[in-house]
Amino acid sequence: MSRVTDMTGGKPVKLMLTFAFPVILTNLGQQFYQIADAAIVGRGVGVDALAAVGCTDWTCWLILWSMSVMTAGFATFVSRFFGMQDYVRMNRSLMISAVLSGVIAIVLTVVGLLLARPLLVFMGTPSNILKDAVTYLSTMILGTVIVTAYNLAASILRSFGDGKSPLIAMIIAAFLNIALDLLFVMVFQWGVFGAALASVTAQLVSFLYCLVKIRRIEYVKFDKQTYVWDWRLAREILVFGLPLAIQYIIIHLGGMIVQSTINVQGSAFIAGYTAVNKLYGLLECTAISIGNAFTTFASQNYGAGNYKRVRKGVNTGMLLAIGAALLIMALVLPLNRVLPQLFMDISDAGAKEALDVASRYLINMAVSMPILYLVYVHRNNLQAIGVASWSLVSGIAEALVRVAMAKIFFFTLGVEVLFYIEPLAWLAAWLFVLVPYYFYQRKRLPVPSA
């Protein structure tokens, strides 16, 4: 039987830590895909190849994170019905989520392939790296269905309180990804295509492992009742999950506009910016994990009607978030010039300039970590109680700050602005979930739909 954790009883801090720790390791493994690609490409092929991969970051993230948060939103209904002990609707919501995720992933794949090259051209990707950038991005887009399937499967497991199975899946896939990266890039000399293919293949293994674990959960039953399509429930799931995806699409469209400003600074600047963006995934993954732990905790207790316990969980989540952010800051700041060298050979042409850019950008990121971590606590709280609209508003605010900094203040204040875009964007995002949180805290939480 797969692992299941009931979070409606017991100490919140213990439950969240027990749940969050394997999820942190899982997210580290998932981020390791991107880091392995960048490190092997950057050190094995060169700074220009690293820049080519980096030019696709925001576009890849648009698909990856929009599908990740959408499937996590879908899985919230599994948590909620599990807390209610309504196993018929729990299984039906699982089936509906799978169908909706598959359809949306296919649409994104088709649209993404059609727009891959035009988007990169629009963002001003330098001509010397455009071909490799298109190749890498197109290959990653082809894996959208696989990435979506893994994220939904992992989210469903976490909705039952099982953070360990996605961790094991990711450990297996991480080692496979490294092996395939080395084989495809270093041995077969497939360059950026090999790096992207290795990531997609490893993600497929992650999904298959999670799928086996889901089938072993005693509460998951695929019978005639499960396959009865419920249009009302499908609408509720879609209306809740889609704004979360739109939120991240808006956020990353803003990031793509920032990337277009970065791209005109040249390959060395792009490479330095890319190195920190790869590290950013590692810095952020603990925040995502704490957010996931809190979402599962809050969703189960919300479904069970334990509203006071939901509020108590927010305070616990905030303490965990701030503590984790300060720890990461203390670890990263002394290594601000060491960590970026994972992605570049300092003897390469342009590497010195790239390292200077990366070091400064990384310092600003590190000292702003507490803000980013609190975003996930308050944003995930609103999602857990079924209030997704403010998450969308928060995402719009985050994107608008990025666009304003890159396209308005950049032309008056110069390159200096580029190093402060992310911290200010996080601050805007936090304010637009912090205020609604306190509004709902003073009220009785909205009752789940029947």
C-alpha positions in Angstrom: 0.0 0.0 0.0 1.3 3.5 -0.8 2.0 6.0 2.0 -1.0 8.1 3.1 -0.8 10.8 5.8 -3.9 12.2 7.6 -3.0 15.8 8.5 -6.3 16.6 10.4 -4.6 15.6 13.6 -1.2 16.0 15.2 1.3 18.9 15.6 1.3 21.1 12.5 5.0 21.8 12.6 5.9 18.1 12.7 3.4 17.2 10.0 4.7 20.0 7.7 8.4 19.2 8.3 7.8 15.5 7.8 6.0 16.2 4.6 8.1 19.1 3.3 11.6 17.4 3.7 11.1 14.7 1.1 9.3 17.2 -1.2 12.4 19.6 -0.8 14.6 16.7 -1.9 12.2 15.9 -4.8 12.2 19.5 -6.0 16.0 19.6 -5.7 16.2 16.6 -7.9 13.8 18.2 -10.5 15.9 21.4 -10.5 19.0 19.2 -10.9 17.7 18.4 -14.4 18.1 22.0 -15.5 21.4 22.4 -13.6 22.8 19.2 -15.1 21.8 20.4 -18.6 23.3 23.8 -18.1 26.5 22.6 -16.4 27.3 19.9 -19.0 26.4 22.2 -21.9 28.3 25.2 -20.5 31.4 23.4 -19.5 31.3 20.7 -22.2 30.3 22.8 -25.2 30.9 26.4 -24.3 29.6 29.8 -23.1 27.5 30.4 -26.2 25.8 27.0 -25.8 25.0 27.9 -22.2 23.6 31.2 -23.4 21.4 29.4 -26.0 19.9 27.2 -23.2 19.5 30.3 -21.0 17.6 32.2 -23.7 14.8 29.6 -23.4 14.5 29.7 -19.6 11.5 31.9 -19.2 9.7 30.1 -22.1 10.4 26.7 -20.6 9.4 27.8 -17.2 6.1 29.2 -18.6 5.1 25.7 -19.6 6.7 23.8 -16.7 5.4 26.0 -13.8 2.0 26.8 -15.3 1.3 23.1 -15.7 2.9 22.3 -12.3 0.7 24.8 -10.3 -2.4 23.9 -12.4 -2.1 20.2 -11.6 -1.3 21.0 -8.0 -4.6 23.0 -8.0 -6.5 20.1 -9.5 -5.1 17.8 -6.8 -6.4 20.1 -4.1 -9.8 18.6 -4.7 -8.4 15.2 -4.1 -7.0 16.4 -0.7 -10.3 18.1 0.1 -12.5 15.1 -0.7 -10.0 12.8 1.2 -10.4 15.1 4.2 -14.2 14.8 3.8 -13.9 11.0 3.4 -15.9 11.3 0.2 -14.0 8.7 -1.7 -16.4 8.6 -4.7 -15.9 12.2 -5.6 -12.2 11.9 -4.7 -11.7 9.3 -7.4 -13.9 11.1 -9.8 -11.9 14.3 -9.3 -8.7 12.4 -9.9 -10.1 11.1 -13.3 -11.4 14.5 -14.4 -8.1 16.1 -13.5 -6.2 13.6 -15.6 -8.5 14.3 -18.7 -8.3 18.1 -18.3 -4.5 18.0 -17.8 -4.0 15.9 -20.9 -6.1 18.1 -23.2 -4.5 21.3 -22.0 -1.0 19.8 -22.3 -1.7 18.7 -25.9 -2.9 22.2 -26.8 0.2 23.8 -25.2 2.4 21.5 -27.2 0.9 22.4 -30.5 0.9 26.1 -29.8 4.4 26.0 -28.3 5.9 24.3 -31.3 4.3 26.8 -33.6 5.6 29.8 -31.6 9.0 28.5 -30.5 11.1 30.2 -33.2 9.0 33.4 -33.5 9.1 33.9 -29.7 12.9 33.6 -29.6 13.3 36.0 -32.5 10.9 38.4 -30.9 12.9 38.3 -27.6 16.0 39.4 -29.6 18.0 36.2 -29.3 21.4 36.8 -30.8 21.8 35.2 -34.2 24.9 33.2 -33.2 22.9 31.2 -30.6 19.4 31.3 -32.2 19.6 27.8 -33.9 20.6 26.0 -30.7 18.0 27.9 -28.7 15.2 26.9 -31.1 16.4 23.3 -31.0 16.5 23.1 -27.2 13.1 24.9 -26.7 11.3 22.8 -29.3 12.6 19.5 -27.7 11.5 20.6 -24.3 8.0 21.6 -25.6 7.6 18.2 -27.2 7.9 16.8 -23.6 5.0 18.9 -22.3 2.6 16.0 -22.0 5.2 14.0 -20.1 6.0 16.9 -17.7 2.3 17.5 -17.1 1.7 13.8 -16.4 4.5 13.7 -13.9 3.4 16.8 -12.1 -0.2 15.6 -11.8 0.9 12.2 -10.5 3.3 13.8 -8.0 0.6 16.3 -6.9 -1.9 13.5 -6.4 0.5 11.5 -4.2 1.2 14.6 -2.2 -2.5 15.3 -1.8 -2.6 12.0 0.2 0.4 13.2 2.3 2.9 11.0 0.4 6.0 13.1 -0.3 8.4 10.1 -0.3 7.3 8.4 -3.5 7.8 11.5 -5.7 11.2 11.8 -4.0 12.2 8.2 -4.9 11.0 8.8 -8.5 13.1 11.9 -8.8 16.2 10.3 -7.4 16.0 7.5 -10.0 15.3 10.1 -12.7 18.1 12.4 -11.6 20.8 9.7 -11.9 19.3 8.7 -15.3 19.3 12.3 -16.4 23.0 12.8 -15.6 23.9 9.5 -17.3 22.0 10.5 -20.4 23.3 14.0 -20.4 26.9 12.7 -20.4 26.0 10.1 -23.1 24.1 12.4 -25.4 26.2 15.6 -25.0 29.7 14.4 -24.3 29.8 11.0 -26.2 27.3 11.4 -29.0 28.0 15.1 -29.3 24.3 16.0 -29.7 24.8 19.3 -28.0 21.7 21.2 -26.6 19.3 18.7 -28.2 20.9 15.9 -26.2 20.6 17.8 -23.0 16.8 18.5 -23.6 16.2 14.9 -24.6 17.9 13.6 -21.5 15.6 15.8 -19.3 12.4 14.6 -21.0 13.3 11.0 -20.9 14.2 11.2 -17.2 10.8 12.9 -16.5 9.0 10.0 -18.2 10.6 7.6 -15.8 9.5 9.8 -12.8 5.9 9.7 -14.1 5.8 5.9 -14.5 7.1 5.3 -11.0 4.5 7.7 -9.5 1.7 6.1 -11.5 2.6 2.7 -10.0 2.4 4.2 -6.5 -1.0 5.8 -7.2 -2.4 2.5 -8.3 -1.4 1.0 -4.9 -3.3 3.6 -2.8 -6.2 1.7 -1.2 -8.5 4.7 -1.6 -7.9 5.0 -5.3 -10.4 2.8 -7.2 -11.1 3.0 -10.9 -14.7 1.6 -11.2 -17.9 2.6 -12.9 -18.6 5.4 -10.5 -15.2 6.9 -11.1 -15.7 7.1 -14.9 -19.1 8.9 -14.6 -18.3 12.4 -16.0 -19.4 15.2 -13.6 -19.7 18.5 -15.5 -20.2 20.5 -12.4 -17.1 19.0 -10.7 -15.1 19.4 -13.9 -16.1 23.0 -14.1 -15.1 23.6 -10.4 -11.8 21.9 -10.9 -11.1 23.9 -14.1 -12.2 27.2 -12.7 -10.0 26.7 -9.7 -6.9 25.3 -11.5 -6.9 27.4 -14.7 -6.4 30.8 -13.0 -3.4 29.3 -11.2 -1.9 28.4 -14.6 -2.9 31.7 -16.1 -1.1 33.4 -13.2 2.1 31.7 -14.0 1.7 32.2 -17.7 1.4 36.0 -17.0 4.4 35.9 -14.6 6.6 34.2 -17.2 5.4 36.3 -20.1 6.8 39.2 -18.0 10.0 37.2 -17.6 10.2 36.7 -21.3 10.0 40.5 -21.8 12.8 40.8 -19.2 14.8 38.2 -21.2 14.4 40.3 -24.4 16.2 43.1 -22.6 18.9 40.7 -21.3 19.4 39.3 -24.7 20.6 42.6 -26.2 23.4 42.8 -23.6 25.4 40.0 -25.4 26.3 36.3 -24.9 28.5 36.9 -21.8 25.8 38.8 -19.9 23.2 36.2 -20.9 25.5 33.4 -19.7 25.9 35.0 -16.3 22.2 35.7 -16.0 21.5 32.1 -17.0 23.9 30.6 -14.4 22.0 32.4 -11.6 18.6 31.5 -13.0 19.7 27.8 -12.8 20.7 28.3 -9.2 17.5 30.2 -8.6 15.6 27.0 -9.0 17.6 25.5 -6.1 17.0 28.6 -4.0 13.3 28.5 -4.6 12.6 24.8 -4.4 12.5 24.8 -0.5 9.9 27.6 -0.7 7.8 25.5 -3.2 8.1 22.5 -0.9 7.0 24.4 2.2 4.1 25.8 0.1 3.2 22.2 -1.0 3.3 20.9 2.5 1.1 23.8 3.7 -1.4 23.3 0.8 -1.9 19.6 1.7 -2.2 20.4 5.4 -4.6 23.3 4.8 -6.7 21.5 2.2 -7.2 18.4 4.3 -8.2 20.5 7.4 -10.3 22.8 5.3 -12.2 19.9 3.9 -12.7 18.5 7.4 -14.0 21.8 8.7 -11.0 22.5 11.0 -10.8 26.2 10.2 -8.9 27.2 13.4 -6.3 24.6 12.5 -5.9 26.0 9.0 -5.1 29.4 10.6 -2.6 27.9 13.0 -0.9 26.2 10.1 -0.3 29.6 8.4 1.7 30.8 11.4 3.7 27.6 11.4 4.3 27.9 7.7 5.6 31.4 8.0 8.1 30.5 10.7 9.4 27.5 8.6 9.6 29.8 5.5 11.6 32.6 7.2 14.0 30.1 8.9 14.7 28.3 5.6 15.2 31.5 3.7 17.7 32.8 6.3 19.6 29.5 6.2 19.8 29.6 2.4 21.0 33.2 2.5 23.8 32.3 5.0 24.9 29.4 2.7 24.8 31.2 -0.6 26.3 34.7 0.1 29.9 33.4 0.9 29.8 31.4 -2.3 28.5 34.1 -4.7 31.5 33.7 -7.0 32.0 30.0 -6.6 28.5 28.6 -7.4 28.2 30.3 -10.9 31.5 28.5 -11.9 29.6 25.2 -12.0 28.2 26.4 -15.3 31.3 27.9 -17.0 35.0 27.3 -17.6 36.6 30.6 -16.4 39.2 30.3 -19.1 36.6 30.6 -21.9 36.2 33.9 -23.8 33.6 36.0 -22.0 33.6 33.9 -18.9 35.1 36.6 -16.6 32.3 39.1 -17.6 29.7 36.4 -17.2 31.0 35.5 -13.7 30.9 39.2 -12.6 27.3 39.5 -13.7 26.3 36.2 -12.1 28.0 37.1 -8.7 26.2 40.4 -8.4 22.8 39.0 -9.5 23.1 36.1 -7.1 23.8 38.4 -4.1 20.7 40.4 -4.7 18.6 37.2 -5.1 20.0 35.7 -1.8 19.3 38.7 0.4 15.7 38.8 -0.9 14.9 35.1 -0.1 12.6 35.8 2.9 10.2 37.8 0.7 10.0 35.0 -1.9 9.4 32.3 0.8 6.5 34.2 2.4 4.9 34.6 -1.0 4.5 30.8 -1.2 3.0 30.6 2.3 0.3 33.2 1.8 -0.4 32.4 -1.8 -0.8 28.7 -1.1 -3.1 29.4 1.9 -5.5 31.3 -0.4 -5.4 28.4 -2.9 -6.0 25.8 -0.2 -9.2 27.5 0.9 -10.5 27.9 -2.7 -9.6 31.5 -3.3 -7.5 31.4 -6.4 -8.4 34.9 -7.8 -5.9 36.8 -5.6 -3.1 34.5 -6.7 -3.9 35.6 -10.2 -3.8 39.3 -9.2 -0.5 38.6 -7.4 0.9 37.1 -10.6 -0.2 40.1 -12.6 1.4 42.5 -10.2 4.7 40.5 -10.3 4.7 40.5 -14.1 3.9 44.2 -14.3 6.9 45.1 -12.1 9.2 43.0 -14.3 7.9 44.7 -17.5 8.2 48.2 -16.0 11.7 47.6 -14.7 12.9 46.1 -18.0 11.2 48.3 -20.5 10.7 51.7 -18.7 13.2 52.1 -15.8 15.9 50.3 -17.8 16.1 53.2 -20.3 16.4 55.8 -17.7 18.6 54.0 -15.1 20.5 51.6 -17.3 21.8 48.1 -16.8 21.9 48.5 -13.0 18.1 48.0 -13.0 18.4 44.4 -14.2 20.0 43.3 -11.0 17.0 44.4 -8.9 14.0 43.1 -11.0 13.4 39.8 -9.3 13.4 41.1 -5.6 11.0 44.0 -6.5 8.8 41.6 -8.4 8.6 39.2 -5.4 7.7 42.1 -3.1 4.8 43.1 -5.4 3.6 39.5 -5.5 3.7 39.1 -1.7 1.8 42.3 -1.0 -1.1 41.1 -3.2 -1.5 37.8 -1.3 -0.6 39.2 2.2 -3.5 41.7 2.4 -6.2 39.2 1.2 -4.9 36.6 3.7 -5.5 39.0 6.6 -8.9 39.8 5.2 -9.9 36.1 5.2 -8.2 35.5 8.6 -10.6 37.9 10.3 -13.6 36.2 8.7 -14.9 32.7 8.9 -13.2 30.9 6.0 -15.5 30.2 3.0 -17.2 26.8 3.3 -16.2 24.2 0.7 -18.7 23.4 -2.0 -20.8 20.3 -1.4 
